[in-house]
Amino acid sequence: MREATSLLLPDGPDGEARRAALIRDRLTLQPPPGLAGTGLCDLKLYRAGPSSGLSKLVGSVAPYWAHPWAGGLALARYMAERPDAVAGRHVLDLGTGGGLVAIAAALMGAASVTGIDIDAWAISAARLNADANGVGARFLQGDVADVALAGVDMILVGDLFYDKDLADTVSVVLASAVSRGIPVLVGDPGRKPLPRVHLLDVVEYPVADVGDPPGTASATGRVSRWV
């Protein structure tokens, strides 16, 4: 889970509806890069662009949930090529952001999908993205440290190791999951806090990362098993 975005509004009891309205108004549905020609070629997400105007609310860059990240793109590509990895499973997506990984899992046949994120804006965006793709994934606001593993038989983690403290917290959760026999797949472009000692690489892809110009893929996204 990334730091909660410092958007100035909306808040209050109608915050969810107001966030959804702003996302629909400011962002456009676009396909994530790198999935053309795969089983996820029709997937679309509300993504920020030069005219989104979100920088007026959050500072110099758009919030993280408005962009697909390299690790999430790698996981989505892997699921498109290997739908058996999630088909029929009860999937938990940690740090779901805009919901790319969770939605990909649902489209590839997961029995159920729950995405968790600390940021209310991410949850609003993920719900809108799920609706746009016709999937019934569930998205809940919460801290990764408090996540419940009951009923989960697959965990997906897309690009959540960008901060040392967060990486330490996620590592504890994943170690607990593996000790219970729950498989974990991690997608990451090799960010510095990534605990490589716990990872067994499965596959890698050239993928775009946040800030890449359209049509470019500056990162190598690895999909790994947590061991």
PyMOL commands that set and color helices and strands:
alter all, ss='L'
color gray80, all
select helices_A, chain A and resi 15-26+55-58+64-66+70-81+83-85+100-107+120-132+144-146+164-179+196-198
alter helices_A, ss='H'
color red, helices_A
select strands_A, chain A and resi 28-30+45-47+90-94+112-117+138-141+154-158+184-188+199-207+219-226
alter strands_A, ss='S'
color yellow, strands_A
deselect
rebuild
show_as cartoon
